[in-house]
Amino acid sequence: MESTINITLSTTKKEKPASDQLEFGKIFTDHMFVMDYQEGKGWINPQIIPYQPISLDPSSVVFHYGQTVFEGMKAYLTKEGKVLLFRPERNFRRLNLSNERICIPQIDEEFALEALKKLVSIDKDWIPTAPGTSLYIRPFVIATQPYLGVAASTSYKFMIILSPVGSYYKEGIRPVKIFVENEFVRAVKGGTGTAKTGGNYAASLKAQEISGEKGYSQVLWLDGVEKKYIEEVGAMNIFFKVNGEVITPALNGSILEGVTRDSIIQLLKHWGVPVSERKISIDEIYDAYSKGLLEEAFGAGTAAVISPVGELLWKDQKIVLNNGETGELSQKLYNTLTGIQTGLEQDILGWTVEVK
């Protein structure tokens, strides 16, 4: 693989939006990273270029057979002006796990991280400074071979684009209402649930649409076989605090291995809070709620970091937690993780990577 990154800087800079006008994924920085793969040559021509459209043949494999994967992470600006990434090596490791499942060639993870650092360094002026804001990072791979046959592509593009994003909680951290899905299925063991691929998200749209019509902002997925065991929320992993113990569904072949999920588990263990990864049914959660043992529930993901759950709707039965208020542990986890990410808290577990 070529190791020299060719850099072409933009001659015209875009106008940067005000921090209070930022929306998720709608505005992009001045530059992007691009690298191509060709069968027989490997990954070639790594470059940082001005952000621009790309040209693809209408018969490119990605359009017809969904051979694509992506990641999501963020860059943060500390009060001292340092630029920090949060556990980026975990994201690139997971990208390669997704690549393996979708038959995409492996990417050199160390090189990808160095490319990301260079890109973020070039566009670091795009990192917003207001509290709760950050620079969202989207690495992704698409299959580019012009071919209408059901087979792995022989050519690919690996790209990284950047987008300044506002605070997920503009008015402070607030619990969300979640609809427990009983009809549709997102993934099953042996499928693509452990890969961060576009098809998983397309499969979730119908249930998300229905839940929105019912007044709920997220969908909680149950297992695809028995429709009994809790798996994950549409864009997050899920945790429950029951009688002092924090429980999250075990990785079972259909649940995404979240970086924030792993960080929470490590923090809880560091704090001495009982935490377990195991199968947990929606019946068990409702039973704990009925007995007054369900103390908190929260989602975990890159966008929100921690998303407290204020209400679950399951078969017309409402589970209301903490009177719809944010729980003590949810708040502590949010404060600690965001504090580490932005340099306000000591990085006790060595998770942050500085961009020079």
Residue pairs with C-beta under 8 A, 6 or more apart in sequence:
1 42
1 43
1 44
1 108
1 111
2 43
2 44
2 45
2 46
3 46
3 111
4 46
5 33
5 46
5 47
5 48
5 114
5 115
5 118
6 45
6 46
6 47
6 48
7 47
7 48
7 118
7 122
8 47
8 48
8 49
8 50
9 31
9 50
9 122
10 30
10 31
10 50
10 51
11 50
13 30
14 29
14 30
16 125
16 126
16 164
17 27
17 164
19 128
19 129
19 130
19 133
19 166
20 130
20 166
21 166
22 128
22 133
22 164
22 165
22 166
23 165
23 166
24 136
24 163
24 165
24 166
24 168
24 303
25 136
25 138
25 163
25 165
26 163
27 163
27 164
28 51
28 161
28 162
28 163
29 51
29 123
29 126
29 135
29 161
29 162
29 163
29 164
30 50
30 51
30 122
30 123
30 126
31 48
31 49
31 50
31 51
31 119
31 122
31 123
31 162
32 48
32 49
32 50
32 51
32 52
32 119
32 159
32 160
32 161
32 162
33 46
33 47
33 48
33 115
33 116
33 118
33 119
33 158
33 159
33 160
34 45
34 46
34 47
34 48
34 49
34 54
34 157
34 158
34 159
35 43
35 44
35 45
35 46
35 47
35 115
35 157
35 158
35 159
36 43
36 44
36 45
36 144
36 155
36 156
36 157
36 158
37 43
37 44
37 105
37 155
37 156
37 157
37 158
38 44
38 154
38 155
39 154
39 155
42 105
43 105
43 107
43 108
43 158
46 111
46 115
48 115
48 118
48 119
48 122
51 161
54 157
54 159
56 62
56 63
56 142
56 144
57 144
57 146
58 146
59 146
59 147
59 148
60 142
60 143
60 144
60 145
60 146
60 153
61 67
61 143
61 144
61 145
61 147
61 152
61 153
62 68
62 142
62 143
62 144
62 153
64 148
65 143
65 150
66 197
66 198
66 199
66 202
67 102
67 103
67 104
67 142
67 143
67 152
67 153
68 102
68 140
68 141
68 142
68 143
68 197
68 198
69 95
69 98
69 99
69 102
69 104
69 140
69 141
69 195
69 196
69 197
69 198
70 95
70 98
70 138
70 139
70 140
70 141
70 196
70 197
70 198
71 91
71 92
71 94
71 95
71 98
71 137
71 138
71 139
71 140
71 196
72 91
72 136
72 137
72 138
72 196
72 302
72 303
73 85
73 86
73 87
73 88
73 91
73 136
73 137
73 139
73 259
73 302
74 85
74 86
74 134
74 135
74 136
74 137
74 165
74 302
74 341
75 83
75 84
75 85
75 120
75 124
75 127
75 134
75 135
75 137
75 162
75 355
76 83
76 84
76 85
76 86
76 127
76 134
76 135
76 341
76 342
76 343
77 83
77 84
77 124
77 127
77 128
77 129
77 342
78 84
78 342
78 343
78 344
79 342
79 343
79 344
80 343
82 343
82 354
83 120
83 121
83 124
83 127
83 354
83 355
84 341
84 342
84 343
84 352
84 353
84 354
84 355
85 116
85 117
85 120
85 137
85 352
85 353
85 354
85 355
86 259
86 340
86 341
86 351
86 352
86 353
87 259
87 263
87 351
87 352
87 353
88 113
88 116
88 353
89 109
89 113
89 353
90 259
90 262
91 139
91 259
92 107
92 109
92 112
92 113
92 139
93 109
94 196
94 257
94 259
95 107
95 109
95 112
95 139
95 141
95 196
96 106
96 107
96 109
97 194
97 195
97 257
98 104
98 194
98 195
98 196
98 197
99 105
99 106
99 107
99 141
100 106
101 192
101 194
101 195
101 197
102 192
102 195
102 197
103 152
104 141
104 143
104 152
104 153
104 156
105 156
107 141
107 158
112 139
112 158
113 353
115 160
116 137
116 139
116 160
117 353
117 355
117 356
119 160
119 162
120 127
120 135
120 137
120 162
120 355
121 355
121 356
123 135
123 162
124 355
126 135
126 162
126 164
127 134
127 135
127 164
128 134
128 135
128 164
128 165
128 166
130 166
130 167
131 167
132 166
132 167
132 168
132 169
132 170
132 338
133 164
133 165
133 166
133 167
134 164
134 165
134 341
135 162
135 163
135 164
135 165
136 162
136 163
136 164
136 165
136 303
137 160
137 162
138 160
138 161
138 162
138 163
139 158
139 159
139 160
140 158
140 159
140 160
140 161
141 156
141 157
141 158
141 159
142 156
142 157
142 159
143 152
143 153
143 155
143 156
144 153
144 155
144 156
144 157
145 153
145 154
145 155
147 153
147 154
165 303
168 303
168 304
168 305
168 307
169 304
173 306
173 308
173 326
173 330
173 331
173 334
174 308
174 310
174 326
175 307
175 308
175 309
175 310
175 311
175 321
175 322
175 324
175 325
175 326
176 217
176 218
176 299
176 307
176 308
176 309
176 310
177 215
177 216
177 217
177 218
177 309
177 310
177 311
177 312
177 313
178 211
178 216
178 217
178 218
178 219
178 220
178 233
178 299
178 309
178 311
178 312
178 313
179 207
179 210
179 211
179 214
179 216
179 218
179 219
179 220
179 312
179 313
180 219
180 220
180 222
180 282
180 312
180 313
180 314
180 315
181 207
181 211
181 219
181 220
181 221
181 222
182 222
182 227
182 314
182 315
183 207
184 203
184 204
184 206
184 207
185 203
185 221
185 224
185 227
186 193
186 200
186 203
186 204
186 207
186 221
186 224
186 231
186 234
186 254
187 193
187 200
187 203
187 221
187 224
187 231
187 254
187 255
188 223
188 224
188 225
188 254
189 225
189 252
189 253
189 254
190 253
191 224
191 254
192 199
192 200
193 200
193 231
193 253
193 254
193 255
193 256
194 251
194 253
194 254
194 255
194 256
194 257
196 256
201 234
204 219
204 221
204 234
207 219
207 221
207 234
208 218
208 219
208 234
211 217
211 218
211 219
214 313
216 313
218 233
218 234
218 235
218 236
218 299
218 307
219 233
219 234
220 230
220 232
220 233
220 238
220 312
221 230
221 231
221 232
221 233
221 234
222 228
222 229
222 230
222 231
222 282
223 229
223 230
223 231
223 252
223 254
224 254
228 281
228 282
228 283
229 249
229 279
229 280
229 281
229 282
230 238
230 249
230 280
230 281
230 282
230 285
231 249
231 252
231 254
231 255
232 238
232 249
232 255
232 256
233 299
233 307
235 299
235 301
235 303
236 258
236 260
236 299
236 300
236 301
236 304
236 307
237 248
237 249
237 255
237 256
237 258
237 260
237 261
237 299
237 300
237 301
238 248
238 249
238 297
238 298
238 299
238 300
238 309
239 246
239 247
239 248
239 264
239 297
239 298
239 299
239 300
240 246
240 247
240 248
240 280
240 285
240 288
240 294
240 296
240 297
241 247
241 294
241 295
241 296
241 297
241 327
241 329
242 285
242 288
242 293
242 294
242 295
243 288
243 293
243 295
244 274
244 295
245 274
245 275
245 276
246 268
246 273
246 274
246 275
246 276
246 329
247 275
247 276
247 277
247 278
247 280
248 261
248 264
248 265
248 275
248 276
248 277
249 255
249 277
249 278
249 279
249 280
250 277
250 278
250 279
251 257
251 277
252 279
258 300
258 301
259 302
260 300
260 301
260 302
260 305
260 306
260 337
261 300
263 337
263 351
264 300
264 306
264 333
264 337
265 275
265 277
266 349
267 333
267 336
267 337
267 349
268 274
268 275
269 275
270 348
270 349
273 329
282 314
285 294
285 297
285 312
285 319
286 314
286 317
286 319
288 294
289 319
289 321
294 319
294 321
295 321
295 322
295 327
295 329
296 308
296 309
296 321
296 322
296 327
296 328
296 329
296 330
297 308
297 309
297 312
297 321
298 306
298 307
298 308
298 309
298 327
298 329
298 330
298 333
299 306
299 307
299 309
300 306
300 307
301 307
305 334
305 337
305 338
305 341
306 330
306 333
306 334
306 337
308 326
308 327
308 330
308 331
309 321
310 320
310 321
310 322
310 324
310 325
311 318
311 319
311 320
311 321
311 324
312 318
312 319
312 321
313 319
321 327
335 345
336 345
338 344
339 345
340 346
340 347
340 348
340 351
340 352
341 352
343 352
